[in-house]
């Protein structure tokens, strides 16, 4: 679909780039010639992923271990990246989520999700974006670069219709969607465009174990999706590449939902969990806590 050197000479930052959707997008960017920095909280996971991606693609990938909830750490990472030359694109992929009845949530749990998804996404976007703005101003005015700088954020279809049982995520992703639309207008004159993708179920280890604990990955989509299947990672890779490549710079401020029409047909959320028993919720919490413990052990 894409020329092998489509992204040659481009430099991207992908948050949460060591696992799941972030890693898949990074691999595609590397194969097409981009240089990519990835960041995340688990240093060992990042370094292992970076080494494997270098071996698989021959591309240059640089890992940064940090928590994007730490604004100072974010700014230091971005400063280090710009010291080697300007970035051309940012993918806001890092996120956190888990299912829970909202009345059972702790304030700490809510703050953890909002800290990563809303605040962390803003911190990274602000750190990168203000440097782009400064560069445009220092150039003595704005003329459309080719291609424009691009910010791509991963959101959810729940920004359109709410997310029962994932309320902190739904609230935070809605904030990211509004940030995307707002900055697409505010920063357009500096040669910056922002778009977002709301993917449906594309099975990954983290998503499956925290949002569908105890289920076979993709099984829910096979039952309820209009296309009778879950999404494929390659489909996300292709869409992300199109949005980052600059072939259609007039496309900005858009939320593109890629879920086989699921949110149009079913609401695309977790309302079906209203029928769960207390025992089912207990088992789900235990599986999620066990996965969290495994993740902590890898840091």
Residue pairs with C-beta under 8 A, 6 or more apart in sequence:
1 238
2 32
2 238
2 241
2 245
3 32
4 31
4 32
4 33
5 32
5 33
6 32
6 33
6 241
6 245
7 29
7 32
7 33
7 34
7 241
7 244
7 245
8 32
8 33
8 34
9 33
10 29
10 33
10 34
10 35
10 88
10 89
10 244
11 34
11 35
11 36
11 37
11 81
11 85
11 86
11 87
11 88
11 89
12 29
12 34
12 35
12 36
12 37
12 87
12 88
12 89
12 90
12 91
12 244
13 36
13 37
13 38
13 39
13 78
13 81
13 87
13 89
13 90
13 91
13 124
13 128
14 22
14 25
14 26
14 29
14 36
14 37
14 38
14 39
14 90
14 91
14 93
15 22
15 38
15 39
15 40
15 68
15 90
15 91
15 92
15 93
15 94
15 120
15 121
15 124
16 22
16 38
16 39
16 40
16 93
16 94
16 95
17 23
17 25
17 26
17 36
17 37
17 38
17 39
17 40
17 46
17 49
17 91
17 93
18 38
18 40
18 42
18 45
18 46
18 48
18 49
18 50
18 63
19 40
19 45
19 49
19 204
19 205
19 206
20 204
20 205
20 206
20 207
21 93
21 154
21 199
21 202
21 204
21 233
21 236
22 38
22 40
22 91
22 93
22 94
23 38
23 49
23 53
24 233
24 236
24 237
25 91
25 93
25 236
25 237
25 240
25 241
26 36
26 38
26 53
26 61
27 53
27 56
27 57
27 237
28 237
28 238
28 240
28 241
29 36
29 59
29 241
29 244
30 36
30 53
30 57
30 58
30 59
30 60
30 61
31 57
31 59
32 241
33 59
34 59
35 59
35 60
35 61
35 62
36 59
36 60
36 61
36 62
37 61
37 62
37 63
37 64
37 77
37 81
38 46
38 49
38 50
38 61
38 62
38 63
38 64
39 46
39 63
39 64
39 65
39 66
39 68
39 77
39 94
40 46
40 63
40 65
40 94
41 65
41 66
41 67
41 299
42 65
42 295
42 298
42 299
43 63
43 65
43 299
44 298
44 299
45 298
46 63
46 64
46 65
47 63
49 63
50 61
50 62
50 63
53 59
53 61
54 60
54 61
64 77
64 80
66 73
66 74
66 77
67 73
67 120
68 74
68 94
68 116
68 120
68 121
68 123
68 124
69 115
69 116
69 119
69 120
69 123
71 119
71 123
71 127
74 120
74 123
74 124
74 127
75 123
75 127
77 127
78 87
78 124
78 127
78 128
78 131
81 87
82 131
86 131
86 132
86 135
87 128
87 131
87 132
87 149
88 147
88 149
88 150
89 149
89 150
89 151
89 152
89 244
90 124
90 125
90 128
90 150
90 151
90 152
91 151
91 152
91 153
91 154
91 240
91 244
92 121
92 124
92 125
92 151
92 152
92 153
92 154
92 176
93 154
94 116
94 120
94 121
95 116
95 117
95 154
95 169
96 112
96 113
96 116
96 117
96 169
97 113
97 117
97 166
97 168
97 169
97 207
97 210
97 211
98 109
98 113
98 166
98 210
98 211
98 288
99 165
99 166
99 210
99 211
99 213
99 270
99 273
99 284
99 288
100 109
100 165
100 166
100 281
100 285
101 165
101 281
102 164
102 165
102 167
104 281
105 167
105 168
109 168
110 167
110 168
113 168
113 169
113 172
114 168
114 171
114 172
117 168
117 169
117 172
117 173
117 175
117 176
118 171
118 172
118 175
118 176
121 153
121 176
121 179
122 179
125 151
125 153
125 179
125 183
125 194
128 151
129 151
129 183
129 187
129 192
132 149
132 187
132 190
132 191
132 192
133 187
133 190
133 192
136 142
136 190
136 191
137 190
142 189
142 190
142 191
143 191
144 191
144 249
145 191
146 246
146 249
147 245
147 246
147 247
147 249
148 191
148 192
148 193
148 246
148 249
149 190
149 191
149 192
149 193
150 192
150 193
150 194
150 195
150 243
150 244
150 246
151 180
151 183
151 192
151 193
151 194
151 195
152 194
152 195
152 196
152 197
152 240
152 243
152 244
153 176
153 177
153 179
153 180
153 194
153 195
153 196
153 197
154 196
154 197
154 198
154 199
155 173
155 176
155 177
155 180
155 196
155 197
155 198
155 255
156 163
156 169
156 170
156 173
156 198
156 199
157 198
157 200
157 257
157 259
157 262
157 263
157 268
157 269
158 166
158 169
158 170
158 173
158 174
158 263
158 268
158 269
159 170
159 173
159 174
159 177
159 198
159 255
160 198
160 257
160 263
161 263
161 267
161 268
161 269
162 170
162 269
163 169
163 170
163 173
163 269
163 270
164 269
164 270
164 271
164 273
164 274
165 269
165 270
165 271
165 273
166 211
166 269
166 270
170 269
176 196
177 196
177 255
179 194
180 194
180 195
180 196
180 253
180 255
181 194
181 253
181 255
183 192
183 194
184 193
184 194
184 195
184 252
184 253
185 253
187 193
187 194
188 252
193 249
193 251
193 252
193 253
194 252
194 253
195 243
195 251
195 252
195 253
195 254
195 255
195 256
196 254
196 255
196 256
197 236
197 239
197 240
197 243
197 256
197 257
197 258
198 255
198 256
198 257
198 258
198 259
198 263
199 231
199 236
199 257
199 258
199 259
200 221
200 225
200 230
200 231
200 257
200 258
200 259
200 260
200 262
200 263
200 268
201 207
201 218
201 220
201 221
201 225
201 230
201 231
201 259
201 262
202 230
202 231
202 232
202 233
202 235
202 236
203 217
203 218
203 230
206 291
208 215
208 217
209 287
209 288
209 291
210 288
210 291
211 270
212 219
212 220
213 283
213 284
213 287
213 288
214 283
214 284
214 287
217 230
218 229
218 230
221 228
221 229
221 230
221 231
221 260
221 262
222 228
222 229
222 230
224 262
224 265
224 266
225 259
225 260
225 261
225 262
225 265
225 266
226 260
226 261
226 262
226 264
226 265
227 260
227 261
229 260
231 258
231 259
231 260
235 258
236 258
239 256
239 258
242 248
243 251
243 256
257 263
259 268
262 268
263 269
276 284
